[in-house]
Amino acid sequence: MLALRLARGSHPLVLLRRLLVAAASAGVGFLLLCALGYASAHPAHSTGAVLRLLWCFVPFAATVQFAVAVARTDPSTRPRSGLSAVGLGPVRLAVLAAVSTAVSCTLGSMVALLFYLHLRGDLSGLPFDGAAAGLLDAGTPLPSAAALVLLALVPVVAATASALALRAEPVATAAPDDSEVLTEPEAPGPAAPPTGLPWGVALTAAGLAVEAYMSRGDVRSLLPLPGRLEATPTGVLVGWTLTAAGLAMAGPGLAYLCGRLLQAARPGAVRLLAGRVLMDESRRIGRPLGVVCAVLAAAVAAYALYGTKAHPLGPLTVLGAVLVLGCTTATLLTSALEARQARAQTARALLRLGAPVSALRAATALRAAALLIVFAPLTWLIAELAALPLTA
């Protein structure tokens, strides 16, 4: 009940983020129901049904990551001195964030179930002249228990991950009151460098090597995508997974190096501020930035493989791709918002000490430019290396 009351009084942008989480949960729930419907209608094709279900876990993971990022930036999860006095300490706030996440994801799962049943004609006849009947295997009974279990996956996993994330690492605290006098700003960048860069590079190289080696497999090792897309070797998908995990692991280290490069060669005040803030935020924005890099690299490689040929994309494949691209991009933007909230006190203190607003904006632009200069060529390079053995 407290979570619902806080949701009613939230800022419109906070409500928008929660609605986006609900929409992503609805998309994943719809894909899971489609996989279940295929399994019910084709009991002899158990392997194909399992593979369709496995494909759904790619947008599933992206949705859970986005839900956790939204929970971390929720104002209701920030520790306040008054809340601790009434029993809402860090543990209760983590539970509150988990409940809010579960409510949003459950709403999306309910919408997915209603939309799926409507398109199948189980509610009020077949809509769109039965255009979706073949795709959704209309006329085949849908196991109720299995459908409820699949629809409960996103709310349960997202709520659990949100609670664990908020308990493991404190979220951005609330800004101090305007009447508080700050004599010295908190110095950004005392932070220890991330240690995952070597492991991330090794994992990325291993993924590219596995993809290059396994792309020579025969047709018996093909893993079909749902929605009429051409089959893809299983080893290639394993290689892409390793590459994505390596880029996510190497992202914080690369962002930290970008901060170090900004401070090289006798930096001025703006470059020094931009570099130290980027070093301090490397862990927060590096991992989602690495995930976005991996997704864009996979998209570029897929276009190089399928874009110039007559390989029609089915609606389920398009839905899954939109979910992955949208959730990873939204996660990056949400993490950037969280970083902005975390350094709000430092920015306010610098302004009180006489720092011009233009200097803070220039530092923000420098950080964005440094990340773009490093991650854009890396994305293109990974995409070219991933597509090379497939198009050769």
C-alpha positions, -999 to +999 in steps of 0.1 A: +000+000+000+029+024+008+044+017-026+011+025-043+008+058-023+043+068-033+036+060-069+006+082-069+026+112-056+057+106-078+071+130-104+057+125-140+092+115-152+094+088-125+059+075-135+071+075-171+101+053-163+078+029-144+055+028-174+084+020-196+093-009-173+057-021-175+058-019-213+091-038-215+076-065-192+046-067-214+068-072-245+088-100-228+056-116-215+041-116-250+072-133-264+071-160-236+035-167-243+042-170-280+069-196-272+045-214-250+018-214-276+042-228-302+052-256-278+015-264-272+006-265-309+037-285-319+044-312-293+066-331-317+089-302-322+102-300-287+137-288-297+123-259-316+101-250-287+130-249-263+151-228-287+123-203-290+120-201-253+158-196-250+156-167-275+132-149-251+158-147-224+178-121-243+151-094-241+143-109-206+178-100-194+176-065-209+143-058-193+155-069-158+186-047-162+164-018-171+140-025-141+170-025-117+183+008-131+149+024-127+146+012-092+180+027-083+169+061-095+135+060-078+133+089-053+114+067-029+145+045-025+168+073-014+177+072+023+164+102+043+169+110+080+131+113+086+124+079+071+148+061+094+130+075+124+097+058+113+114+024+106+122+029+068+159+021+069+180+007+041+164-028+043+128-014+042+137+009+013+151-020-006+119-040+000+098-010-011+118-007-043+113-044-050+076-041-044+073-011-067+093-030-094+071-060-090+039-039-093+051-024-126+062-057-141+030-074-130+010-048-147+030-054-179+025-091-176-013-087-173-014-065-204+007-091-223-018-119-213-048-099-223-033-088-256-021-123-264-055-138-257-072-111-277-051-117-308-057-155-305-094-149-304-099-164-269-117-133-257-140-119-284-133-136-317-102-133-340-093-096-347-077-083-379-095-110-399-074-137-382-041-123-394-023-133-362-040-167-359-012-187-375+016-169-358+001-173-323-012-209-330-049-199-323-072-228-315-047-247-294-054-248-257-029-228-236-017-244-204-028-220-177-003-230-151+026-227-175+014-194-187+012-180-151+047-193-143+062-177-174+044-144-168+056-144-132+093-147-142+098-110-150+082-096-118+099-120-095+134-118-110+132-080-115+120-074-079+147-097-065+174-081-085+163-046-075+163-055-038+198-071-041+212-042-060+199-016-036+212-037-006+247-043-022+254-007-032+238+024-017+218+046-041+223+083-046+214+101-015+190+131-013+205+165-019+211+186+012+188+215+021+195+249+005+201+264+039+231+242+045+264+260+041+290+240+022+325+253+026+343+229+004+331+206-024+336+169-023+365+161-046+354+137-073+376+108-085+392+093-053+378+060-065+398+029-071+402+018-107+379-010-119+397-044-122+376-061-149+392-046-180+418-075-186+391-101-180+367-082-203+392-080-231+400-117-228+364-127-228+356-105-258+386-120-277+374-155-267+339-148-279+351-136-313+374-166-316+345-190-308+323-173-333+350-175-361+356-211-354+320-223-350+307-204-380+320-232-402+295-256-386+271-276-408+233-273-410+227-296-381+241-270-356+216-243-367+196-224-341+165-208-357+153-174-347+115-170-341+097-151-368+111-163-402+146-151-398+173-173-413+190-198-390+222-190-372+248-215-360+246-222-323+284-216-318+280-181-333+254-172-307+277-185-279+304-163-293+282-133-294+271-140-258+308-142-246+316-110-266+287-091-249+297-103-215+333-092-221+323-057-233+300-053-202+329-063-180+354-041-198+331-011-199+339+004-164+377+000-171+374+018-205+353+046-190+380+050-162+407+052-189+387+079-207+388+099-175+425+094-172+431+105-208+411+137-202+435+147-175+467+140-195+491+167-207+487+195-181+449+197-180+430+229-172+402+231-146+375+219-170+394+189-182+405+180-147+369+182-134+356+162-164+383+135-160+379+130-123+341+129-125+343+103-153+367+082-132+344+084-103+313+074-124+331+047-144+316+018-124+281+033-126+279+040-164+306+018-177+287-015-176+255-003-193+277+015-218+295-017-226+261-035-230+249-009-254+282-013-273+276-050-276+240-046-287+249-021-314+278-043-326+254-072-329+229-051-348+256-039-372+269-074-377+233-087-383+227-060-409+259-069-426+248-105-427+211-101-435+206-065-446+216-069-482+197-101-488+161-111-490+157-124-454+124-111-441+122-103-404+092-118-386+072-097-361+085-117-331+121-111-341+114-074-346+097-072-312+126-089-295+151-066-312+132-035-303+130-046-267+167-053-265+177-020-281+152+000-262+159-015-228+197-012-231+195+024-243+171+033-216+193+016-190+222+037-201+202+069-199+188+060-165+223+052-152+235+086-165+206+102-146+217+083-115+252+096-119+239+131-122+219+127-090+250+114-072+271+144-081+244+170-075+258+179-041+293+185-057+279+206-085+259+227-061+290+233-039+311+243-069+285+268-080+285+283-045+322+286-046+320+307-078+324+281-106+306+293-137+277+272-151+294+271-185+324+253-170+301+225-156+284+222-190+317+221-208+329+193-185+297+173-192+303+178-230+339+166-226+329+135-208+304+126-235+329+133-263+356+112-246+332+082-243+320+086-278+355+087-292+365+055-274+333+034-276+322+043-312+353+029-329+353-001-306+317-009-315+325-007-352+355-029-348+337-055-328+309-055-354+333-059-383+351-088-366+319-105-357+305-102-392+337-111-410+335-149-406+298-150-414+300-130-446+333-145-459 
